[in-house]
Amino acid sequence: MQKKYNIAIIGATGAVGQMMIQILLERNFPINNLYLLASEKSDGKKISVNGKDFTVEVLDGFDFNGVDIAMFSAGADVSKKYANLATKNNTIVIDNTSFFRYKKNIPLIIPEVNASAISEYKQTGIIANPNCSTIQMLVAINPIHDVVKIRRINVCTYQAVSGSGNLAIDELKKQVHAYVNNEPLISNVYPKQIAFNVIPQIDKFMDNGYTKEEMKMVWETKKILDENIEVNPTTVRVPVFYGHSEAVHLELEKKISAQKVKDILSNSNSGVILVDGYEDGNYPCAANECEDSNDVYVGRIREDISTKFGINMWVVSNNIRKGAAYNSIQIAELLIKDYL
């Protein structure tokens, strides 16, 4: 008989939290008890997923004793306050916020890329989930890096509003409605209107002129994949509900053909799906391929005409699924398979 586990989801009423519940059910995760936790304002709220109703409890005062795995997705401040409380009760924490990602003794895990590093959780009881834009990029390029080392990445991201949570989704909907009805557009989540616009800022600006979202991609790529890779990112928010898109430009140690890259990705068995051809529409898009998918889609693979050892590609994935919830569930599945 398969062992079952007690699972807690912190931030259960948010976009990622609700997706965590859905993916746990989709994958028939062996759950004994499922605890859905949020702030006091959500106490008693019912969440319906796949026809099943779940009741939300208050995080403050919750007893983690007996909980095997707690998945945090309620913001860095919540993780800072409650994650260590959970680990003191021998609960393993999978944290989907930025709070633990850059601490040296916390493993930062993408299962398709560095699954073996999960074992490092034993030092603290905590595993960090990377940023969504980093996850899909590294899933796509890791098989290439295994064959020909990547020296530099130049990447521009086009990120969906769901990456900012449910309030941002609502803001885009309301602004679109207001725009088509010639009504004033109100912006609360973003510094400028997001409807029919692109905003070249995600997160706050750093002293070097890059935003924190951009620097996350730098720090996380070095920690997860290779500390010697240089990364130059520009992250942009676009009026898309779900699915991040990325234009990725790689500089490699030696020449490799576009066809070789396609062969590598086609045979990688690492969650990458190739949608690539020189015909109209034969490339992946956020609203088409990845709406309900946990995979990473790659297309527009071509040799860079501006540099000798360059490869260009287009990478698309659902930021709430693979970029957050599914990656966390994959980590949990590895934990119960190899460590619990």
C-alpha positions in Angstrom: 0.0 0.0 0.0 1.4 3.4 -1.0 2.3 5.7 1.8 0.3 8.9 2.0 1.5 12.3 3.2 0.2 15.3 5.0 0.6 18.4 2.8 0.1 22.1 3.7 -0.2 24.9 1.1 0.5 28.4 2.4 -1.1 31.1 0.2 -3.8 28.7 -0.9 -6.2 31.4 -2.1 -3.6 32.9 -4.5 -3.1 32.0 -8.2 -0.2 29.8 -7.5 -1.7 28.2 -4.4 -4.8 27.2 -6.2 -2.8 25.8 -9.1 -0.7 23.8 -6.6 -4.0 22.2 -5.4 -5.1 21.5 -9.0 -1.8 19.9 -10.0 -1.6 17.7 -6.8 -5.0 16.3 -7.8 -4.1 16.0 -11.5 -1.0 14.0 -10.6 -2.7 11.8 -8.0 -0.2 12.9 -5.4 -0.5 10.5 -2.4 -2.2 12.9 0.1 -3.4 11.9 3.5 -4.5 15.3 4.8 -4.4 18.5 2.8 -4.2 21.8 4.8 -5.0 25.0 2.9 -3.7 28.0 4.8 -4.0 31.8 4.3 -4.6 35.0 6.2 -7.4 35.7 8.6 -9.5 37.4 5.9 -9.7 34.0 4.0 -10.7 31.9 7.1 -13.4 29.5 6.2 -13.3 30.4 2.5 -14.2 27.5 0.2 -11.9 26.7 -2.8 -13.3 24.4 -5.5 -10.8 22.6 -7.6 -11.7 19.8 -10.1 -15.2 19.5 -8.5 -13.9 19.2 -4.9 -14.4 21.8 -2.2 -11.7 22.6 0.3 -11.9 24.9 3.3 -9.2 27.5 4.1 -7.7 27.8 7.5 -5.7 30.6 9.2 -1.9 30.3 9.0 -1.3 32.2 12.2 -1.4 29.7 15.0 -1.4 26.6 12.7 0.3 23.6 14.2 2.7 22.1 11.6 3.3 19.0 13.8 2.6 16.0 11.6 2.8 17.9 8.3 5.3 16.2 6.0 5.7 18.9 3.3 4.6 22.6 3.4 4.5 24.6 0.1 4.8 28.3 0.7 3.6 30.8 -1.9 2.3 33.7 0.1 5.1 36.2 -0.3 8.6 36.5 1.1 7.5 38.1 4.4 5.2 35.1 5.2 8.0 32.7 4.4 10.4 34.7 6.6 8.0 34.5 9.5 6.6 30.9 9.2 9.0 28.7 7.3 11.4 28.1 10.1 8.4 27.4 12.4 7.4 24.7 10.1 10.9 23.1 9.9 11.1 23.1 13.7 8.2 20.6 13.6 10.2 18.4 11.1 8.2 19.7 8.1 10.1 20.0 4.9 9.4 23.4 3.3 9.3 24.0 -0.4 9.3 27.8 -0.7 8.0 29.5 -3.9 9.1 33.0 -2.8 12.4 34.9 -3.2 13.2 34.8 0.5 15.5 31.7 0.6 16.7 31.5 -3.0 20.0 33.2 -2.6 21.1 31.7 0.7 24.1 29.4 0.2 22.9 26.6 2.3 19.4 26.4 0.7 19.1 24.3 -2.5 17.5 26.1 -5.4 16.0 23.4 -7.5 14.7 22.8 -11.1 14.2 19.0 -11.2 15.1 18.8 -14.9 18.4 20.6 -14.3 19.8 19.9 -10.8 17.6 17.3 -9.1 20.6 15.8 -7.2 21.0 19.0 -5.2 17.7 18.4 -3.4 19.6 16.3 -0.8 21.1 19.5 0.5 17.7 20.3 2.1 18.8 18.2 5.1 20.9 21.1 6.3 17.9 23.4 6.9 14.7 21.5 5.9 14.1 24.1 3.2 14.1 23.9 -0.6 13.7 27.0 -2.7 11.7 27.2 -6.0 13.4 29.5 -8.5 11.9 32.5 -10.3 9.4 31.5 -13.1 11.4 33.2 -15.8 14.6 31.4 -14.8 12.9 28.0 -14.6 11.7 27.9 -18.2 14.9 29.3 -19.6 17.1 26.8 -17.8 14.9 23.9 -18.7 15.3 24.9 -22.3 19.0 25.5 -22.4 20.4 22.9 -19.9 20.4 20.1 -22.5 22.5 22.3 -24.8 24.9 23.3 -22.0 25.4 19.5 -21.4 26.7 19.2 -24.9 28.4 22.6 -25.6 29.1 24.9 -22.7 27.2 28.2 -22.7 29.4 31.2 -22.1 26.8 34.0 -22.2 23.1 34.5 -22.2 21.3 37.6 -23.5 17.6 37.3 -22.8 14.5 39.4 -23.1 11.4 38.2 -21.3 7.8 39.0 -22.0 6.0 38.1 -18.8 2.3 37.6 -18.2 0.4 39.6 -15.5 -0.4 36.5 -13.5 3.2 36.7 -12.3 2.0 39.6 -10.2 -1.0 37.7 -8.8 -4.7 37.8 -9.0 -4.9 41.6 -8.5 -2.9 42.1 -11.6 -5.1 39.7 -13.6 -8.1 41.8 -12.5 -6.4 45.0 -13.3 -5.7 43.9 -16.9 -9.3 42.7 -17.3 -10.7 46.0 -16.0 -8.4 48.1 -18.1 -9.3 46.3 -21.3 -13.0 46.8 -20.6 -12.4 50.5 -19.8 -10.3 51.0 -22.9 -12.8 49.6 -25.3 -15.6 51.6 -23.6 -13.6 54.9 -23.6 -13.5 55.0 -19.8 -10.5 56.1 -17.6 -7.9 53.4 -17.1 -6.9 53.0 -13.4 -3.5 51.5 -12.5 -2.9 50.2 -9.0 -0.6 47.2 -9.5 1.7 48.6 -12.2 3.2 52.1 -12.6 1.7 52.5 -16.0 -1.3 51.0 -17.8 -0.8 47.4 -18.8 -3.7 47.1 -21.2 -2.4 47.4 -24.8 1.0 48.3 -23.5 4.4 46.8 -22.5 6.2 47.9 -19.4 10.0 47.5 -19.3 10.1 47.1 -15.5 9.4 44.0 -13.3 10.1 44.5 -9.6 12.1 47.4 -8.2 15.2 49.0 -9.7 18.6 48.1 -8.4 21.7 50.4 -8.1 23.1 49.1 -11.3 20.1 50.1 -13.3 18.8 46.5 -13.7 15.5 45.5 -12.0 15.4 42.9 -9.3 13.6 40.5 -11.6 16.5 40.8 -14.1 19.1 40.3 -11.4 17.1 37.2 -10.2 17.8 35.6 -13.5 21.5 36.4 -13.2 21.9 35.1 -9.6 19.7 32.0 -10.1 21.4 30.9 -13.4 24.8 31.0 -11.8 23.6 29.1 -8.7 21.6 26.4 -10.5 23.4 25.9 -13.8 26.9 27.3 -13.9 28.5 30.1 -12.0 30.7 30.9 -15.0 27.8 31.8 -17.3 27.3 35.6 -17.9 23.7 36.7 -18.1 22.3 39.9 -19.5 18.5 40.1 -19.0 15.8 42.6 -19.8 12.4 41.7 -18.3 9.2 43.2 -19.6 5.6 42.9 -18.5 3.1 42.4 -21.3 -0.8 42.3 -21.5 -1.0 38.5 -21.4 -2.8 36.6 -18.7 -0.8 33.4 -18.5 2.5 32.3 -20.0 5.9 33.9 -20.1 7.8 34.2 -23.4 11.5 34.7 -23.8 13.8 35.6 -26.6 17.0 33.8 -25.7 20.4 34.4 -27.3 23.2 32.1 -26.4 26.9 32.5 -27.0 28.6 29.0 -26.8 32.2 27.8 -26.5 32.2 26.5 -30.0 30.1 26.3 -33.1 27.0 24.3 -33.2 24.3 24.1 -35.9 20.6 25.0 -35.4 19.8 21.5 -36.5 22.1 20.0 -33.8 20.3 22.1 -31.2 16.9 20.8 -32.4 18.2 17.2 -32.2 19.5 17.8 -28.7 16.2 19.2 -27.5 14.1 16.6 -29.3 16.0 13.8 -27.6 16.4 15.4 -24.2 13.3 14.0 -22.5 13.5 16.9 -20.1 10.1 18.6 -20.3 10.9 20.5 -23.5 8.6 20.3 -26.5 9.9 21.6 -29.8 7.5 23.6 -32.0 9.9 24.8 -34.7 9.7 25.3 -38.4 10.1 27.9 -41.1 6.3 28.2 -41.7 3.8 30.7 -40.6 2.6 29.8 -37.1 5.0 27.0 -36.5 6.3 28.3 -33.2 5.0 28.3 -29.7 2.8 31.1 -28.2 1.6 31.7 -24.7 -2.1 31.7 -25.5 -1.9 28.6 -27.6 0.6 25.9 -26.5 1.0 26.5 -22.8 -2.4 27.5 -21.5 -2.9 24.2 -19.6 0.5 22.6 -20.0 3.4 21.9 -17.6 6.0 21.8 -20.3 8.4 24.2 -21.8 8.0 25.0 -25.5 10.9 26.0 -27.7 10.9 27.4 -31.3 12.5 29.9 -33.6 15.9 28.1 -33.2 18.4 29.6 -35.6 22.1 30.4 -35.8 23.0 33.9 -34.8 24.1 35.8 -37.9 25.9 38.4 -35.7 28.4 36.2 -33.9 30.3 33.0 -34.7 29.2 30.7 -31.8 25.6 32.0 -31.3 22.2 30.3 -31.1 18.9 32.1 -30.8 15.6 30.6 -29.6 12.1 31.4 -28.4 11.0 29.9 -25.1 7.4 29.8 -23.8 5.9 28.3 -20.7 3.0 28.7 -18.3 4.4 30.8 -15.5 1.8 29.6 -12.9 2.2 26.0 -13.8 5.8 25.1 -14.6 7.1 28.4 -13.4 5.7 27.9 -9.9 3.2 25.3 -8.9 4.3 22.3 -11.0 8.0 22.8 -10.3 7.1 22.7 -6.5 5.1 19.5 -7.0 7.9 17.9 -8.9 10.2 18.7 -6.0 7.7 17.1 -3.6 7.5 14.0 -5.8 11.3 13.6 -5.7 11.2 14.0 -1.9 8.7 11.2 -1.4 10.5 9.0 -4.0 14.0 9.3 -2.6 14.0 10.9 0.8 10.7 10.3 2.8 
